[in-house]
Amino acid sequence: MKIALHIERLVLDGVPLASGQQALLHAAVVEALTARLGDGVFAARLAAQPRRDVVHGAPIRLSSQTDPQSLGTDIASSIHAGFGGGQ
């Protein structure tokens, strides 16, 4: 089964990222989402749902020490939860 996910805009209010960390965050989100959405059981459940134009993720808690990799994993978990997957 093939899943196509297009994220037009990801809004991160108040997230302190240093210059150059956006690319690291992007890569981390893609990697973590691919792992979560590639789960065969979840993919089958997702395919049975109607198409969604908007998915609201679960809230994410930020710490003052948030790194792009951890934040990317948290964002992927939040999006996954928005589709009805467990965290």
Beta strands, then each sheet from edge to edge (+ up, - down):
end
